Amino acid sequence: MLCDNYILSNRSRWTFYFSKVFNLILQSAKKIKKQIKQNIKHIDKAQAKMNARHEYSILIVLQGMDAAGKDSMVKHILSGVNPSSFNVVSFKQPTAEELNHDYLWRVNRELPPRGHIGVFNRSYYEDVLISRVHPQIILNDNLPNIHSLTDIDDHFFENRYKDIRNYEEYLTRNGYVILKFFLHISKDEQKRRFMARIQTPTKNWKLSSSDIKERHYWNKYQSVYEKAINATATEKNPWYVIPSDDKWYSRLIVSDILTKRLEKLPLAYPTMSPDQEKELNLAKQLLQDEDKY
């Protein structure tokens, strides 16, 4: 199974310098796209059953450097999902209201309801990623005993990793299936995609000056990703590190993982009780009687 090749739990450790951004692909693009279409059909059918029972929810966490393919991942592997039971949230810079609460407060508000699939395109992990690369951000959080950059040390982030592990364990006990994906691209591939955005007028809007500035912190970002992934990958809520220099292959991997995880859930349409069957029969009779008048 593809998913078995990319999973990281607390029994394994991920190292950025030894991880793949590209896999030797023995399948044609046409075959890969065909497999993705098959996975989309399975996802759609499973989501319909999940929505009918309202017991489980799927939370997909997408993380990656700029231009890693997060937006197109959502577009291409979740195109068949019923939009009424699906939502995508991207956590940007906190608002004034959000800063008046703990950093997970705004996350709770955006969790998908039971029976739904939700995607966090960038997530609560930003609070241990960009905030670790630029710790001055945390000074705006109005936290007790955090008054200067020297207060934001390794111990501070170890506590945040613990918060996240506990939070995800809590969600899992309450019916959330959390799938965490790091779309892993190379610095050269990011540069190629940035250049494509510059050279293609219809993609100009996707690039901002801040994207280029953040490239200067590339090695720092890889380091904080490595720390965060290793600290929060657990047996129940592992991380999947997806080689993403080839977009279509990364889409195949993610759609395969989602499909296989949905297949493990005890999903089925609800069975009708005797009273409910009587109501259905009554409704049927009333509809048939309409033809008599």
C-alpha positions in Angstrom: 0.0 0.0 0.0 1.3 3.5 -0.8 0.3 4.8 2.5 2.6 2.5 4.4 5.7 4.1 2.8 5.1 7.6 4.1 3.7 7.2 7.6 5.5 8.5 10.7 4.3 7.7 14.3 6.1 7.9 17.6 7.9 4.7 16.7 9.8 6.4 13.9 11.7 9.6 13.4 11.8 11.8 10.4 15.0 13.6 9.3 14.7 16.4 6.7 18.1 15.8 5.1 17.4 12.1 4.4 13.8 12.3 3.2 12.6 12.2 -0.3 10.9 15.0 -2.2 10.6 12.9 -5.4 10.0 9.2 -6.0 10.9 7.2 -9.0 7.6 6.9 -10.7 7.0 3.8 -12.7 3.4 4.6 -13.7 2.3 6.9 -16.5 0.6 10.1 -15.7 -2.5 8.7 -17.4 -2.6 5.7 -15.1 -2.0 7.9 -12.0 -4.9 10.1 -12.9 -7.1 7.1 -13.5 -6.3 5.7 -10.0 -7.0 9.1 -8.5 -10.4 9.1 -10.1 -11.2 5.7 -8.7 -10.1 6.9 -5.2 -12.4 10.0 -5.6 -15.3 7.7 -6.2 -14.6 5.7 -3.1 -14.2 8.8 -1.0 -17.5 10.2 -2.3 -19.4 6.9 -1.4 -17.8 6.7 2.0 -18.5 10.4 2.8 -22.2 9.9 1.9 -22.4 7.0 4.4 -20.5 9.0 7.0 -22.8 12.0 6.6 -25.9 9.7 6.9 -24.8 8.4 10.3 -23.3 11.5 11.9 -20.8 9.6 14.0 -17.4 10.3 12.5 -15.7 13.4 11.0 -12.6 13.6 8.9 -10.1 16.3 9.6 -7.4 16.7 7.0 -4.4 18.8 8.0 -2.3 20.1 5.1 1.1 21.7 5.8 4.0 22.5 3.5 6.1 25.3 2.3 4.7 27.9 -0.1 3.9 26.4 -3.5 3.9 22.9 -2.1 0.6 22.2 -3.8 -1.9 22.4 -0.9 -4.6 24.2 -2.8 -4.4 22.0 -5.9 -4.4 18.9 -3.6 -7.8 19.9 -2.3 -9.1 20.7 -5.8 -8.0 17.4 -7.3 -8.7 14.8 -4.7 -11.8 16.1 -3.1 -13.6 17.3 -6.2 -16.3 14.5 -5.8 -17.2 15.3 -2.3 -20.7 16.7 -1.5 -20.0 20.4 -0.9 -22.8 20.6 1.7 -20.7 18.2 3.9 -17.3 19.6 3.2 -15.4 22.8 4.1 -11.8 24.2 3.8 -10.3 26.6 6.4 -7.0 28.4 6.2 -5.7 29.9 9.4 -4.1 33.3 8.7 -2.8 35.9 11.0 -5.0 35.9 14.2 -7.6 38.6 14.5 -7.9 40.8 17.6 -10.8 38.7 18.8 -8.8 35.5 18.4 -5.8 37.0 20.2 -8.1 37.4 23.2 -8.4 33.6 23.5 -6.0 30.7 23.6 -4.4 29.7 20.3 -6.6 26.6 19.8 -9.9 28.6 20.4 -10.2 29.5 16.8 -9.5 26.0 15.7 -12.3 24.6 17.7 -14.7 26.9 16.0 -13.8 25.6 12.6 -13.9 21.8 13.3 -16.0 19.9 10.8 -19.4 18.7 12.2 -20.1 15.0 12.5 -20.4 13.4 9.2 -18.4 16.1 7.4 -14.9 16.2 5.9 -12.9 19.3 6.8 -9.6 20.5 5.5 -7.2 22.8 7.4 -5.1 24.3 4.6 -2.4 25.4 7.1 -3.6 24.7 10.6 -2.9 25.1 14.3 0.6 23.8 13.5 1.4 27.3 12.3 1.7 28.1 16.0 4.8 25.8 16.2 6.1 26.5 12.7 6.0 30.1 11.6 5.9 31.2 15.2 9.1 29.3 15.8 10.8 30.8 12.8 9.5 34.3 13.8 9.0 34.1 17.6 8.2 37.8 17.8 4.7 36.8 16.6 4.1 35.1 19.9 4.6 38.4 21.8 1.2 39.5 20.4 -0.6 36.6 22.1 -0.8 38.3 25.5 0.5 35.1 27.3 1.4 35.2 31.0 5.2 35.2 31.7 6.0 35.8 28.0 7.4 39.3 27.9 10.4 39.1 25.6 12.0 36.8 23.0 14.1 35.1 25.6 10.9 33.7 27.2 10.1 31.9 24.0 12.5 29.0 24.4 12.6 25.3 23.7 10.6 24.6 26.8 7.8 26.9 25.5 7.5 24.9 22.3 7.7 21.5 24.0 4.6 22.6 26.0 2.9 23.5 22.7 3.7 20.1 21.2 2.2 18.5 24.3 -0.9 20.7 23.9 -1.3 19.6 20.3 -0.8 15.9 21.1 -3.4 16.1 23.9 -5.8 18.1 21.7 -5.6 15.5 18.9 -6.1 12.6 21.3 -9.2 14.4 22.7 -10.6 14.8 19.1 -9.9 11.2 18.3 -11.8 10.0 21.3 -14.7 12.1 20.1 -15.0 10.6 16.6 -12.5 12.7 14.6 -10.2 11.0 12.2 -7.2 13.2 11.8 -5.0 12.8 8.7 -1.9 15.0 8.8 0.1 15.6 5.6 3.3 17.4 5.1 3.8 18.1 1.4 7.5 17.9 1.1 9.1 19.8 -1.8 12.7 20.8 -2.6 13.9 24.4 -2.6 14.7 24.1 -6.4 11.1 22.9 -7.1 9.7 25.8 -5.1 11.8 28.2 -7.2 10.6 26.6 -10.4 6.9 27.0 -9.3 7.5 30.6 -8.2 9.0 31.4 -11.6 6.0 29.8 -13.3 3.7 32.1 -11.3 5.7 35.1 -12.4 5.8 34.1 -16.1 2.1 33.1 -16.3 -0.2 36.1 -16.1 -3.1 34.1 -14.8 -1.0 33.0 -11.9 0.6 36.3 -11.0 -1.8 36.8 -8.2 -0.6 33.7 -6.4 2.9 35.2 -5.6 3.6 37.9 -3.0 6.9 39.5 -2.0 6.5 37.8 1.4 6.8 34.4 -0.3 10.2 35.3 -1.7 11.3 36.7 1.7 10.4 33.6 3.5 12.7 31.6 1.2 15.6 33.1 3.1 14.5 31.1 6.1 14.3 27.8 4.2 16.7 25.8 6.4 15.1 27.2 9.5 11.6 26.1 8.3 12.9 22.6 7.6 14.4 22.4 11.1 11.1 23.5 12.8 9.1 21.1 10.6 11.3 18.3 11.6 11.0 19.1 15.3 7.2 19.6 15.1 6.5 16.4 13.1 8.7 14.2 15.3 7.2 15.7 18.5 3.5 15.3 17.4 3.5 12.1 15.4 1.7 9.5 17.5 0.4 5.9 17.0 -3.2 7.2 16.7 -2.4 10.4 14.9 0.7 9.9 12.7 2.1 12.3 10.2 2.4 11.4 6.5 5.4 13.0 4.8 4.5 13.1 1.1 7.2 13.6 -1.6 5.7 16.5 -3.6 8.0 17.6 -6.3 5.7 15.7 -8.6 2.2 17.0 -8.0 0.2 14.2 -9.6 2.1 11.5 -7.7 1.6 13.4 -4.4 -2.1 13.6 -5.1 -2.2 9.8 -5.7 -0.5 9.1 -2.4 -2.8 11.4 -0.4 -6.0 10.2 -2.1 -4.9 6.6 -1.5 -4.2 7.3 2.2 -7.6 9.0 2.6 -9.4 6.1 0.8 -7.7 3.4 2.9 -8.5 5.3 6.1 -12.2 5.7 5.2 -12.4 2.0 4.4 -11.3 1.2 8.0 -14.3 3.0 9.5 -17.5 1.1 10.3 -19.5 3.1 7.8 -23.0 2.1 6.7 -26.3 3.7 6.0 -28.6 3.7 9.1 -31.1 0.9 9.4 -34.7 1.8 10.0 -36.5 0.9 13.2 -39.9 -0.8 13.0 -41.5 2.6 13.9 -39.5 4.4 11.1 -40.5 1.7 8.6 -44.2 2.3 9.5 -43.6 6.1 8.9 -42.1 5.3 5.5 -45.0 3.1 4.5 -47.4 5.8 5.6 -45.6 8.4 3.6 -45.6 6.0 0.6 -49.4 5.5 1.0 -50.0 9.2 1.2 -48.1 9.9 -1.9 -49.9 7.1 -3.8 -53.2 8.4 -2.6 -52.5 11.8 -4.2 -53.1 10.2 -7.6 -56.7 9.4 -6.6 -57.8 13.0 -6.4 
